[in-house]
Amino acid sequence: MILQLKPIGRVSLFQTRFQINNNPIPKPVSVSVSVSCILSHEAEKIVREFDSKIPIEQAPTPPSSWYTDPSFYALELDRVFYKGWQAVGYMEQIEQPHDFFSGRLGNVEFVVCRDDDGKIVAFHNVCRHHASLLVSGSGKTSCFTCPYHGWTYGLNGALRKATRISGIQDFAVNEFGLVPIKVATWGPFVLLNLDKEIVTDRIASEWLGSSSELLSLNGVDSPLSFVCRREYIIECNWKVFCDNYLDGGYHVPFAHKGLASGLSLDSYTTSIFEKVSIQSVEGGSEYGEDDRLGSKAFYAFIYPNFMINRYGPWMDTNLAIPLGPRKCLVVFDYFLEASLKDDKAFIERSLKDSEKVQMEDIALCEGVQRGIESPAYNSGRYAPNVEKAMHHFHCLLYDNLIN
């Protein structure tokens, strides 16, 4: 028997949590909650091993436990990644009605799509029947049909069809729609917020603060054509990758000699904003302009894990997704000015140069993770003139985790 259901309104994530929290909690769950509280307490002790009030000239870096401890990682997911705006994709992935893409953030599986009316919506990518994932990857669909038992949801999240449930009792159809997630956009980027209701037209101030105008002036939200995506699984904590990005070019002349030859490293500058740091450097080629890097490179880090690189006709973004205490997925998306999108030789040469830099960075990051796990290391020091953005990142983390 197939039960056909009419579309209904969505149940909010907060209603769902409220209902769960008001149900009687079985003893096993109470035990797990107690264990969770103990682990959270231990993680908060680790957080306090770093002091954000010490000036960078005197401050030690965070302890190695920030990069290795499982309880600290769990606290990060809860207080950093499950709160605030998180970049998850770009507009070209959902240009038309029925386009969708899916992904994962910590333990949260999500799907973003354009519904029948062209509105961008997002949901937890979990069937309300027995928790199967509904979709994977990206594509186009008129509905979400569970591959496990065939329950079907509209693109507005409503449960439209539940198979073979004859005899079921106390089943409230309007409580079994997909759980929504707050979604917004800025420029070409799609953002999710797993925590609270936020007025969408405040996205620039919520996500970028006072840096939004500077990002726009440097072409971050200008029309560009998507070229390709590359993904790297790296055997290091996600913060190791971010730290490497934020060292003000410190490692470039030692680890990226090819890249260094196209940059004037003495011109490196760093600007700090509320939740954003921006590094910039002049091109250093003999004729003042490299065909890939151009005359200036502009690197923006948006807390906690999103990086935007604008150089010459290119923009690429790096998204560092935590997969555990010592593993992360880094997603690179490449965009190019429309006038060059058909120049295959230029694109291939540029991507080859970029890939070389990524391989060098992966080797560095995995080596750092192994060193952090050594008993010989607990914490280090900052180079004050170049690692201001890294220190800012660590202080933002501290503030998130301690509150």
N, C-alpha and C positions, 0 to 999 in steps of 0.2 A: 504493500500500500504506500502511495506517495501522498504526502500532505502538501497541498499548494497553499502558500501563505502570502498575504498582501504585504507590500512594503510598509515598514514602520519607522518611527523615529529612532535615533541612535541612543543607546545607553552610555552615559559618560563614564570614563575611567574612574572618576571619583565616586560616582554612584555605586559602581561595582565594588570598589574597595570598601565603601561604607557598609554595603550589605554583607560582605564577607566578614568585616570586623564586628558586626553585630550578631553574627551567628555564634552558637556555642562552639568553643574551640576544643577539639578532642585532645586528650592528654599528650599523644605523640607530638602534636603541633606545639603545645606549650613547652615541651622539652626542647624542641628545635629552636623556638623563640628564645629560650633562656641561653642556649648555646650561642645563638646569634648575638645576643647582648654581650656575652662574655668576649666573643671575638671582636665585636665592635669596640669594646672597652680597651682591649689589647692594641687594636689598630690605632685608637686615639692616643695611646701612650707613645706609639711610634711616631705619630704626627708631631708630637711635642718635642721630639728630639731635634727638630729644626726650629729656629727662632727667626721669624720674618722681620723682627724689629732690629736685628743686628745689621748695620750698614754693610754693603757689599765688600768694602775694603777689609772688613774684619770677619765676615761671615764664613763659616764652613758650609759646604754644600750639603744637601739632605743625606741622611745615612743610607747605607746600602739596603737596609730593610725596606725603604720606600720602593725599591725596585725588585724585591724578591719575596716579600712576605705575603702569603695568600690572604690573610685577614685585611691587610692594607689594601690589596687589590679590590676586595669586596667592598670596602668602605669607599673607594674611589668610584666604583660603579654607582653606588647609591647616592653619593653626595656631589659628584661631578658630572657623570654622564647621564644620570636620570633626572637632572635638573638643568634648567636653562636651555638655550637654543643650541642645537647641534646640526652642523652641515651634513647632509646625507646624499646629495645628488645635485643635478643641474637640470635646467628647464627643458633642454632639448630631449631629455629622456621621456618627457610627458608633454609633447607638443600638441597632440590631438586628443579629443575625447576617446576614452577606452584605453589609452596608453598607460602602462604601469611599470614600476620597478620595485624590487624588494631588497631588503638588506637586514643586517643584524647589528645591534649595538649592545654590547655586553650580553645579557640573557634575553634581550628584547628583540623579537623578530617583527619587522614592520613591512608594510606595503604602502606605496604612494601611487596615486592614480588621478587621472582626470575622469570625472563622472560623466553621465550622459549629457549634462548641461555644460560641460567644459570646466567645471569647478575643480580645483585641486583639493583632494582629500587624502587622509592617511589613516591607517588602522593597524592594530596589532595583527600580524599575519598568522593568526591561530584560529582554527575552527573551534566553535563553542561546544561542539559535541564531545570529541575525545582528543582535542588539542593537536591534531595534525596540522602541519604547515599547509597553507592553501596554495601558494604559488612559489616559484623560485625564479631568479633571474629577472628578466624584463620582457615586455612584449605588449600585446594588445588583446583585450578581452571585454566581453559585454557583461560578464559576471564572474564571481569567484566560486568555483565548484571544488569542494574538498575531494582530493584524490582517494581518500580513505573510505568514506561512506556516502559520498555524493551530496552532502548538505550544500546548499547553494545560497550565495549572498549577492545582493545587488551591489553596484558600485557606490551606493550610498550607505553600505554596511548592513542593510536590512536582511534578515533571514527570509528567503523567498521559498525555499523548498527543503523539507526535512524528510528523508526517505525512511520507510518502514518503521514508523513510530506508533503504529496502531496499539491502543491500550495504555499509552503513556498517560500519567495523571499529574496534576499540579504543574503543568508545563505552560509557562507564560511566554508566548511568542516574542513579545516586545522586550523581553529581557535576554534574548539570545541573538541579538545582532552583534556584528563585529565591534570590538572595543575601539573607539576612535583615539587618535593622537592629534594634538594640535600641530598644524602645519602652516608655514609661511614661506615667503620668498624674498630675496634681496638680489637685485641684478640678475645674474644667470643662475643663482644658487637656490636650492630647495633646503629648507630647514625644518627640523622637528623639535618639539618640546614635550618631554615626557612627564613634566611635573605639574604645571599650573596653567590656568587660563591667563593668556596675555593678549592685550589688544594688538591685533596684527599690524596696524599702522605705526606701531612703536618699534617695529623690528630693527630698524637701523640703530636706534639708541640702545635697545636691549642687547643687541648682538655686537655692534661695532663701536658704540659710544661716540666720542668726538672724532674718531678716525675715519668715519664714513665719507666725509667730504674729500679727504686726502686720497682715499682709495679710489673714489670716482675720478678725481683729477688725474690719477695715474692709469686710467683706462681699465680698471678692474671690472667695472660694470658696462663696458662698451660692447657693442655687438661683435661677437667672434664666432667662428665656425668650429664645432667640435671635430676633432681629428681621430682620437683613439683613447682607449683606456688600457693601462697596464697595472697589474697587481703583483705585490711582492709579500710573501710571508717571511717575516724576519724573526730569528730566534733572539729576541730581546724584548724587554719591557717597553711599552709604547712611549714612556717618557725618555728613554735613551735616544730614540729617534728624534723626538722634539728637542732635547738638549743639543743634539748634534746640529740641528737646524738653527739653533738660537745662539751659537757661539760667536756671532759677529764676524764670520769669515776666518776665525782663528785657525781652523784646520785646513782651509782651502790650499794654501801654498805647499802644505806637506802631503795632503792626500789627493788633491785634484790638480795636478800640475797642468793638465790640458785646459781646464776651466780657468785656472789662475792666470794663464797667459792672455786671456781675453778680458781680464778685469784689472782695474787700477785699485789694488787692495788698500793702498794708503787713503783712499777716498771713502772708505766704509763709514757710514753713519748709522746710528740707531736712535729711533724715537719711541718713547713709551706712552701709551694711552691707557685707558681704564682696563680693558681686557684684550688689548691688541698691542703688538710691538711691530715696528716697521724698520727693516734694514734696507739700505740702498747703497749702491756702489756704481761708480762710473766705469764705462767700458775702457779697456786698456789696449786695444789693438793699435798698430802703428798708424793706421789711417783714421783712427778715432771712432770707427763703427764696424763691429763684427756683424756678418750677415745673419747670425742667429741671435747673438746676445744684444746687438744694437749698441746705442751709446750709453745706456743706463740700465741697470738691473734693480728691480724693486721687489723686496721679499716681505710679505705680511704674514705674521702669525696671529691667528685668531683663537684665543683660548676656548677650549682646552687642547684641541688636536687638529686644527685645520690650517693649512698653509697655502698661500697664494703667491705665485712667482710670475711677475710680469717683466718681460725683457724682449726688446726688439718687437717683431710682429707676433710673438708668442705669449701665451699665458698657460701655465700648468698649475694644477692644484694637487696637494698631497693631503690625504686624509689618513691619520694614524688610528686604526681601530684596535683596541685592546682585545686580545684573545686569551689572556691569562697573565700571570705574573712575569713570565719570561718569553712571551710570544705576542706578536702583533701582525696585523695585516695593514699594509700601506697601499692605498689606492691612488694612482696617478691618472689624472684626466688632462688631456692636452687640447688646447684651443688655439686657433690661428686666425689672423686677419683674412677676411674673405678674398682679398686680391691674390693671396698666395695658396689658397686651398687646392688648386689644381696643379701646383708645382711639385710633382711627386719626388723629383730628385732632391729638392731643397728639404722637403718633409722627411725623407728617408735619412738624409745626412744629419739633420737636426736631432731626430729621434735616436740615431746611433750615438751621437755625442752625449745626449741626455742619459741614455742607458749606461754608458761608461761611468758617468758620475754616480748613478744609482748603485751600480755594482761596487764601486769604491766605498760608498756610504754604508752599504749593507755589511761589508767586511769590517768596517770600523765599528758599527753598532754592535755586531755580534761579538767582536773582541772586547768591547767595553762591558757587555753583559757578563761575559765570562770572568772579567777582572773584578767586577762588582761582587760576584759570588765567591771570590777568593777570600780566605780568612785574613789575608794581608791588608784588606781594604775595608774601611768603614765610611769615611767621608773625605772629600777633598777641599779645594779652595777655588774661588773665582778669580779670573783675570779681570780686574775692575773696568779697564778701559774698553774691553770688547765683549764681555759676557753679561752686560746689563740686562739684555732681553731674557737670558736664561734665569737670572736671579728673579726678575719680575714674574716669570712663569712659576717658579717654585713658591714665591710668596702668594700668588693667586691660589695655587693648590692648597697651601697651608690654610688660607682664609676659608676656602670652601670646606675643607675637611674638619676643621676645628669647630665649626659652627653647626 
